[in-house]
Amino acid sequence: MRQVFFSAIIVVILVFSFFTKWYDVLIFSLLLNIIGMVVYKIGKGIVLLETTAVLYVFTCLFMPLIGYRYYTYDDSMARLWARYMPVNEDIYFQYAFPAITLFCLAITLPSFRGLSDSEHQIKNKIAAIKKQLTTSGSRGLQIMLIGVVVSFLAKFLPAAINYFAILFFFGSFAGLLYVYFSPRIRYKKAIMLLFVIFIMGNAIQSGMFTVVVYMGITIFSFFQVGKSISMLKKLSLLIVGIVFFLVLQNVKGAYRQKTWKESYEGNKVELFSGLFSDNLMKGTRLLGKEAFFPIYNRTNQGFNVALVMRRIPRVQAYDNGKRLMTVLASAFVPRFLWLDKPEAGGKFNVQYYAGFTIISWSTNVGPLGEGYGSFGPLGGVVYMFLIGLFMRWVYLKVFRLSDKTPLLICWLPVLFYETTSSAETDTLQILNSIVKGAFFVWLLVKFAPKWFGINKWEIKKRIPSNTTLPV
């Protein structure tokens, strides 16, 4: 089984890391292996957890390695912007490498209990989804429209319920999948195109492109399930995706500078298109040391982790999980019952773990930084492994629940969207995404059962009162 083969390679890489300091070889091997997982799974399954693993390796291992090799204190740009890695290379990788490697192993572990996310099972579930949507093609369109409308209203809602409004917006992507899998819906391509235009337009107007990149990868993999795709085409798609990601990372800074700080009043679509086109025309010049620095600057999550490692325990002692216990509790308690409960986002975490105050921009120490600041190197490694297991468990739990309710599969993007980019956020973001997302979907099953192909009289049979949430 190919999935076991990829996992075995991760184990071998981890073992080699105990005896060598060949960080260049080890990191490249790990990154290529995880990318291999993604390429292999395109057309055979949903590329969600594998994408999460790639981003952790890229931002927490590969980019720090670039920093240690090229953007050292001797580099004028790194010194000017203070973006050289603030701790010794051995100190950083002796913690970060096993932590991220074990996270990747945990989150991509094959399931030996029926392989619920195997190619065969996925195809069966997609077939069941298409069958359920045969007689109700408008269901997906309704979900999409509700999500779009709520996205406009979300900014006017109080913070206590704003997150659930955002979940309705994320739900529109589930609606998009409904539309895609509906066999008889009219004007399917036009509807999907209009939705894509809306998402892109919204991203350009706000300057926030996270939903385009991370939700787009997952939705794309849904579209490819069951298709026979040659390896050449897969590699071509991979290259196109990497180029798009790198160009977008290089464009975001200049675009936000003009629209956020310089109060640009022109056509934002033309501005973004022009910047994107100009950077795309640079081609391989983007890989030059000077041109690549903005990409390195924005994607090197390891820099923030290293700031934590520089401060703790030299200035501040490990807190033995005190902050994380508060975070865990806050994920399960509604804000109206805990008015000053912690909020997801980096402002508090960067100050608490790294000792810096951020005001006009956003960054975070990530779960990797939280784990180190809470439990030290060994405890942080275990912590990352457990997070990976938790995310994998929830993912497989959804698949097992979908045996009775196949349409739940289409709601995976709602549950896991914010975990995909969690290397750059924090543990609370992961828990908010999964716990609140699961509760949100559970409420929808209760109050809008037809969205899931369930008749009202079947609810008690399918979801008894003593059934726990998917998490």
MORABEL-V818569 format. One record per residue. N is the residue number from 0. PHI is phi as a letter, one per 30 degrees, with the letter a starting at -180 (999 if undefined). D_CENTER is the distance of its C-alpha to the mean C-alpha in whole Angstrom. Layout:
# MORABEL-V818569
[[N	PHI	D_CENTER] [N	PHI	D_CENTER]]
This chain:
# MORABEL-V818569
[[0	999	26] [1	d	24] [2	d	21] [3	d	23] [4	d	24] [5	d	21] [6	d	21] [7	d	24] [8	d	23] [9	d	21] [10	d	23] [11	d	26] [12	d	24] [13	d	23] [14	d	27] [15	d	28] [16	d	26] [17	d	29] [18	c	32] [19	b	31] [20	b	29] [21	d	28] [22	d	25] [23	e	25] [24	d	26] [25	d	23] [26	d	20] [27	d	21] [28	d	22] [29	d	19] [30	d	16] [31	d	19] [32	d	19] [33	d	15] [34	d	15] [35	e	18] [36	e	16] [37	d	14] [38	d	17] [39	d	19] [40	d	17] [41	d	17] [42	j	20] [43	c	20] [44	a	17] [45	c	13] [46	d	11] [47	b	8] [48	d	8] [49	d	10] [50	d	7] [51	e	5] [52	d	9] [53	e	10] [54	d	8] [55	d	9] [56	d	13] [57	d	13] [58	d	12] [59	c	14] [60	b	17] [61	d	17] [62	d	17] [63	e	19] [64	d	22] [65	e	22] [66	d	23] [67	d	26] [68	c	27] [69	b	27] [70	c	27] [71	d	29] [72	d	31] [73	d	34] [74	d	31] [75	d	33] [76	d	29] [77	d	27] [78	d	30] [79	d	31] [80	c	27] [81	h	27] [82	c	24] [83	d	26] [84	d	24] [85	d	26] [86	b	27] [87	e	29] [88	e	27] [89	d	28] [90	d	27] [91	d	23] [92	d	23] [93	d	25] [94	c	22] [95	d	19] [96	d	20] [97	d	21] [98	d	18] [99	d	15] [100	d	17] [101	d	18] [102	d	14] [103	d	13] [104	d	17] [105	d	16] [106	d	13] [107	c	14] [108	e	18] [109	d	20] [110	c	21] [111	c	25] [112	c	26] [113	j	26] [114	h	23] [115	d	22] [116	c	19] [117	d	21] [118	e	22] [119	d	25] [120	d	24] [121	d	21] [122	d	24] [123	d	26] [124	d	24] [125	d	23] [126	d	27] [127	d	27] [128	d	25] [129	d	27] [130	d	30] [131	d	29] [132	d	28] [133	d	31] [134	c	33] [135	b	31] [136	d	29] [137	d	29] [138	e	27] [139	d	24] [140	d	25] [141	d	26] [142	d	22] [143	d	21] [144	d	24] [145	d	24] [146	d	20] [147	d	21] [148	d	24] [149	d	22] [150	d	20] [151	d	23] [152	d	25] [153	e	22] [154	d	23] [155	c	26] [156	c	25] [157	d	26] [158	e	23] [159	d	24] [160	c	23] [161	d	20] [162	d	17] [163	d	19] [164	d	19] [165	d	16] [166	d	15] [167	d	18] [168	d	16] [169	d	13] [170	d	16] [171	d	17] [172	d	15] [173	d	16] [174	d	20] [175	d	19] [176	d	18] [177	e	22] [178	d	23] [179	d	22] [180	d	24] [181	d	27] [182	d	30] [183	c	32] [184	d	30] [185	d	32] [186	h	31] [187	e	27] [188	d	27] [189	d	28] [190	d	26] [191	d	23] [192	d	24] [193	d	24] [194	d	21] [195	d	19] [196	d	22] [197	d	21] [198	d	17] [199	d	18] [200	d	21] [201	d	19] [202	d	17] [203	d	20] [204	d	22] [205	d	19] [206	i	18] [207	c	14] [208	c	13] [209	e	9] [210	d	9] [211	d	11] [212	d	9] [213	d	6] [214	d	8] [215	d	11] [216	d	10] [217	d	9] [218	d	13] [219	e	14] [220	d	14] [221	d	16] [222	d	18] [223	c	19] [224	e	20] [225	i	24] [226	d	24] [227	d	26] [228	c	25] [229	d	26] [230	d	25] [231	d	26] [232	d	24] [233	d	21] [234	d	21] [235	d	22] [236	d	19] [237	d	17] [238	d	20] [239	d	19] [240	d	15] [241	d	16] [242	d	19] [243	e	17] [244	d	14] [245	d	17] [246	d	19] [247	d	17] [248	d	16] [249	d	20] [250	d	20] [251	e	18] [252	d	20] [253	d	24] [254	d	23] [255	d	22] [256	e	25] [257	d	27] [258	d	25] [259	c	25] [260	c	27] [261	c	30] [262	h	30] [263	d	30] [264	c	32] [265	d	32] [266	d	30] [267	d	26] [268	d	26] [269	d	28] [270	d	27] [271	d	24] [272	d	25] [273	d	28] [274	d	25] [275	d	23] [276	d	26] [277	d	28] [278	d	25] [279	d	25] [280	d	28] [281	d	28] [282	h	27] [283	d	27] [284	d	28] [285	d	25] [286	d	25] [287	d	28] [288	e	27] [289	d	28] [290	d	26] [291	d	23] [292	e	23] [293	d	21] [294	d	18] [295	e	19] [296	d	19] [297	d	16] [298	c	14] [299	d	16] [300	d	14] [301	d	17] [302	d	19] [303	d	18] [304	d	18] [305	d	22] [306	d	23] [307	d	22] [308	d	24] [309	d	27] [310	d	27] [311	c	27] [312	c	30] [313	d	32] [314	c	32] [315	b	30] [316	d	30] [317	e	27] [318	c	27] [319	h	27] [320	i	24] [321	e	26] [322	d	23] [323	d	20] [324	d	23] [325	d	23] [326	d	19] [327	d	19] [328	d	22] [329	d	21] [330	d	18] [331	c	21] [332	c	23] [333	d	24] [334	d	24] [335	d	28] [336	c	29] [337	b	27] [338	d	28] [339	c	27] [340	d	24] [341	e	21] [342	c	18] [343	d	15] [344	k	15] [345	d	16] [346	e	20] [347	d	21] [348	d	19] [349	d	20] [350	d	24] [351	d	24] [352	c	22] [353	c	23] [354	i	26] [355	c	25] [356	c	25] [357	c	23] [358	b	24] [359	c	24] [360	b	20] [361	b	17] [362	a	15] [363	a	14] [364	c	15] [365	i	12] [366	e	13] [367	d	15] [368	d	17] [369	d	17] [370	d	18] [371	d	21] [372	d	22] [373	c	23] [374	b	24] [375	i	25] [376	e	24] [377	d	25] [378	d	24] [379	d	20] [380	d	20] [381	d	21] [382	d	18] [383	d	15] [384	d	17] [385	d	17] [386	d	14] [387	d	13] [388	d	16] [389	d	15] [390	d	11] [391	d	13] [392	d	16] [393	d	15] [394	e	13] [395	d	17] [396	d	18] [397	d	17] [398	d	19] [399	d	22] [400	d	22] [401	d	22] [402	e	25] [403	c	27] [404	b	25] [405	e	23] [406	d	22] [407	e	19] [408	e	17] [409	d	16] [410	c	15] [411	e	12] [412	e	10] [413	d	11] [414	d	10] [415	c	7] [416	e	5] [417	d	5] [418	d	4] [419	e	1] [420	c	3] [421	d	6] [422	e	8] [423	c	9] [424	c	10] [425	a	11] [426	d	12] [427	d	14] [428	d	10] [429	d	9] [430	d	13] [431	e	13] [432	d	10] [433	d	12] [434	d	15] [435	d	16] [436	d	14] [437	d	16] [438	d	19] [439	d	19] [440	d	19] [441	e	22] [442	d	24] [443	d	23] [444	d	25] [445	d	28] [446	c	28] [447	b	27] [448	d	28] [449	d	29] [450	d	25] [451	c	25] [452	i	28] [453	c	30] [454	d	33] [455	e	34] [456	d	36] [457	c	34] [458	e	32] [459	d	33] [460	d	34] [461	d	30] [462	b	29] [463	e	31] [464	d	32] [465	c	31] [466	d	28] [467	d	25] [468	d	22] [469	d	19] [470	c	18]]
